Amino acid sequence: MNPLHLLPARLLLPWFAALALLSAQAVWAQSAAPAAAPATVAAPAELAPYGPKWQAKGTGTLRFFGFKAYDATLWLPAADAAFSFARPFALDIRYATTIKGRDITNTSLIELQRISTSSPEQILAWSKWMETLFVDVKSGDQLVGVHLPGEGARFFLNGKLLGETADAAFSEAFFKIWLDPKTKRPELRAALLAQAPEPRR
C-alpha cells in the first residue's frame, strides 16, 4: 500500500509541492563536489556530550540553479573512524536560504518512502513526528542531526535541542536520505564521505 493513501487530505497538497522541490534537488546534487572538510574546523558544541574528539569527514555544498541551498558536513567521533550506521555520527547543515519546515518534512517523507523498507503505517507515523520537529529555517541557521545507533536521534537548531526520538529505525532511515548509496544526491554523498563520486547510470 502506498503511504499517500493513508494521508489525510490536508497533507496531499504539500506532498505535490514537495515533488517539485525534490526534482529541483536532483539539480542541486549535481553541483555538490566532493571535498574533505578542513581539519581545523571546530565541531558543533552540541556534539560534546557524545564524544570529545569529533572530526569532520567531508563536506559538500548543495546548489539550486547556481544558488547555494546549504553546506553540509559529516562529523565522526574520531579522526580515524570509518563511517558506519552502526557507529555514532552527525550531519551538520548550514543553510544559505529560507526553507519552510513543511517542505523539509514533505521532501524527507518522499525520500523515506523511496529508500526505507518500513511499512506504510510506520512511515505515516514518522511523517506526523517530523511535522512537530522541523521548523522554518533561514540563511545562517544551523541544523545538526546526531545519529545514535540503537538509541535514536537528536536534532539541534542553532545549538539548542529541537527534538529527539528513541526510534532507531527512523534515525537510520532519515540519514540514509543523504548517506545511502541509493540517495538522490550521489555527488553530495561522495563529498560527505570524502569519496570520488560514482559515475551516473
Secondary structure, DSSP 8 states (H G I E B T S, - for coil): --GGGGS-HHHHHHHHHHHHHHHHHHHHHHT---B---TTS---GGGGGG-S--EEEEEEEEEETTEEEEEEEEEESSTT----TTS-EEEEEEESS-B-HHHHHHHHHHHHHHH--S-HHHHHHHHHHHHHH---B-TT-EEEEEEETTTEEEEEETTEEEEEE--HHHHHHHHHHHHSTT-S-HHHHHHHTT-------
